[in-house]
């Protein structure tokens, strides 16, 4: 009977391996999402779950596309290796058939930029209601907040704050001042934290939201805001340590403009360094601090995935299922 149950489960998994297989889903997300404290979500905010690295992030960091990452998940291993080899030839800037840390770091930053553009283009298509290749403020507002938004009573509400902040960023991204965003301008709007020219406007929004006494800096109480009402003393102590040790660099008890941006805006460069360290520790088999093409191709499932990756995950699920019987 136990054998029949396992066979039935395997059959179920076999039919489940489709482009939307739950073993490997590359979720669409917009980087303009915010953390509880008001900072922008870092690109790798879903990279580690319960202490485990999500393979999807690693694959996207190499391929620079969620769509391509999903396609690789369903390629035969040999085809995945063949395509990865083509990428390595582009990644290998000094043409020595090896990838050093600087080359991998530069490639990952390039991928992050490509991912932002892909994400923004998807959002652009959703918002461009009349499909004229441009997005007006009204189109964006309707797409994001609903058709009946203007009829809602939103005074002093969180939605009102979001709309005001989005309007500031929308206007800042509108480089030619025509009141409409094309695709390039829309990338600035959806990913302002990745573009230096948008940082002053992020700072303005943060001060408008947090700087209650309007003195141009943010103290600890302002940093906490309404969050303090719903947490215990232990949480407050942790937040105070974070404020003092991570954000208040000069130790004067308040966050100035540079410190505010350091808090609110995640560093893609730091994320790329962490990703390089992770990939090297996972695949540098001879520990010579450089990755040969052979090392990367032998560990292709870590870099890009393939059918073998999904198959391995399903086998893992089967073992868990057997252990629970």
N, C-alpha and C positions, 0 to 999 in steps of 0.2 A: 504493500500500500504506500509506504514511504517513497519507494522508487517511482511509483506512478505520479505522486504529487510533484516530485522533483522534475520528472519529464514534462508534466503539464506546465510547470513554471518556466522551464527552458523554452518550450514552445511559445509561451506567452511573450517571453523576452525576444524571441526570434521575430515575431510579428511586430514587436515594439520598436525595432531598430529602423527608424525612419529619419528623415531630416529633422524631425522635431523630437528625436529620442531624448528622454529626460536625463540620460547619462551624460549628455554633452549639449548644453543649450547656451548659445551666446546671446545674452540678453541685451536689447537696445536700452541705452540709458543716455541721459543728457547730463554733462558735467556741471550744469548750473544748479543741480540739486544741492541742497545745503545740509550740513550737519546740525545737530541740536543746538550747538553754541553759535550758529550763524556762519561758520566758515564753509567754504566750498568743499564739496566732497572730493577727495583725491581720486585720481584715475584708478588707483588700485584698491579702492575702498571695499571691494568684494573679493580681493585676492586671497585672503586667508580666512578660512571658516573652520572653527573648532580646531585650530592649530594645523590645518591641512591647506596646502597650496591648491587653488583652483586652476586646473590645467587650462581652462578657457583664456584666462588672462595671459598666461605664458604664450599661448598660440597667437593671440591678437597682438601681443607686443612684438612678435616677429613678423607677422603677416601684414599688420597695419589695416586690417579689415575684418569685421565680424562676419561678413558674407563669405570671404575667402576661408576664414577659419572653419565655418560650418561646412564648406565644400571639402576642405581637407579631411574633416572627420569621416567622410564617406569615400575616401580614395583608398585603393589597395596600397599596402605599405610601399611597394616598389615604385608606384607612381608618385606617392608622397615624397619619397626620397629623391626621385628624379627632379621634381619641382623645387624641393628644398635646395638641391645642389645649384640650381640656377640662381636662387636668392643668395647663396653663399658667395658666388662669383661676383655679385653686385656689392655685397657687404664687405668683401675682402679688398679694401682700398689700396693696399700696397702689393697685391697680387702675389702673395707668398703661400697661398693655399692653406692659410691659417687665419683664425679670427682672434684678435687680441681684445682686451677689455675696452679699449678706446673705440675700436671699430664696432663692437657690439653695442656699446653705449650710444654712439651716434646713430646707429640703425634703429634702436628702440625709440629714441627721441623722434626720429623721422616717422616711425610707426604711430606714435602718439598723435602727431600732427595729422596724419592720414585718417586715423580713427575719429578725431574731432570733426574733420571735414565730412566723413561718411555719416556720422551721427547727425550733424547739422543738416545735411542734404535730405536725410529722411524726415527730419522735423519740418524742413522747408516745404517738402511736398505735401505734408499734412496741412500746413497752415495756408498754403497758396490755393485758396478755395476756387478762384476763377482760372487757375492754371495759366496765368499770364507771365510766369517766370519772375514774379516780384511778390513781396509780402508787405501789405500795408499794416499799420498799427491796429486797425480794426479787425483785419483778418487774423492777426496773431492773437489779439485779445479774445476774440470769439473762439478760436481753436483751443486756447489755454484755459479760459475761464467760463466758457459756455455762452449760448445765444442770449440767455436772459440775464447776463451779468449786469448790464446797465440798469435793469429794473430792480436789482437787489439793493437793500439798504446796507451798505458796506462801510459806513462811516466808522472810523476808529477800529476797524477790524483788521485781522491779519491779511485778509485778501486785499484790502485797500493798500496796505503797506507793500505787498508784493507787486501790485499793479503800478504803484508809483516808482518802485525801484526798477521794474522792467522798462518803464517808460524812459527813465534816465538812461539806461543801457541801450535801449532802442535808438534814441536820439543820438547817442554817442557813436553808435555803430553806423549810423546814416551819414557816411562820409561826404556825400555830395549835397546833403541837406534837402533832398527832394521828398522827404516824408515816407519813403518806400525803401525796403531793403532788397538788394539783389542777393544772389547766393553767397558771394564773397563777404558782403557786409553782414549777412545772417550768421556766418561763422563767428564773427566778432561778437555778435549779440548772444549766441548760445554758449560760447566758450570764452567769456571776457577775461577769465582768470589766466588764460594762456597767451594774452596779447598785451604787451606793455602799455600801448596807448589807451587801453581800457582801464588800467589800474587806478588812475585818479577818480574815475567814476565809481568804481567799486568802493574806494575809500569814502567818497561822498555818501554813498548809500549806507555804509556801515556806521559812519558818524551820525547821519540823520536818524538811524534806527537805535543806536546804542548810547550816544553822547547826550544824555538827558539834560545836563547842565550847560551844554553848548559851549564848553571851554576848549574844544579842539583835541581833547585826549580822552581816553577811556580808563576809568579806575576799576577796581575789582568789582564793586557793586554793580557798575554799569555793564561790565563784562558778563556777570551772572544774569542780570535782568530778571525776568519772571521765572526763570528756571529754578531759582533758589527756593521758590514756594513749594515745589513738589519733590524735593530731595532731602535726605537726612544729613546729619552732621558729618558723617564719614565722607560723603560725596563732596561736601563743602571744603573739607580739608584737602581732598584730592585735587579739586579745582584750584584751590589757592596755591598748592605746590606747582601745578601746571602753569598758572598765571605768572608766578614768581620765577620759575626755573626755565620755562620754555619761551615765554613771550616777552616778559619785561627784561629785555637784554641789559639795559643800563641801571636797573634796580632802583628806579625813582618812584615806584609804586603806581605808575600809570603807563598806558600804552600810547606812544606817539605814532605819527603817521606810518613810519617805516615798520614799527613793531606791529601795528594793526594789520598791515598788509602781510607781514610774515605769519601772523596768526590766521588770517582769513583765506589767503591764497596758497594752495598747496604747491610744492615744488616738483614739477615733472622731472627735473634733473635728479633730484634726490630719489624719486621713485625709480628712475631708470638705473641709477647706481645700485639700488637694492635688487632690481630685477637681474642685472648683470651678475651680481654676487650669487643670487639664487641659481641662475643657469650654470654658472661655472662650478658651483659646489655640487650640482647634480650631474654634470657631464664631463668634467675635466678628469678623466679616468687616471691619467698618469701624474696628475697634480703638478704640472709644469707651468701653470698659470697662463696657458694659451690653449685654445681649442683648435685641434686639427679638423679638417673636413671629415676625416674618418670618425673621430669622436662624436661629432655632431650628427652625422648620418646614422651612426650606430645607436644614437639616442634620439632619433628623429621624432618619436612620439612625444618627447618633452617639448620640443621646439614647435612642431606644427600639428601633431596628431595624424591619425589615419584610421581606417577601419579597425586596425589592430588595437588602437586605443579604446574604442567603444567595446570591442570584443573582450578586452581585458577587464573593463569595468563591469560588464555583464557577468563574467566569470566570478569576479569578486562578489557581486550580488548573490550569485548562486551559492557560493561558499557560506555567506552569511545566512542565507535561507536554510541551508542544510544544518548549520549549527543550531538554528532555532527550533528545528523539528524535534 
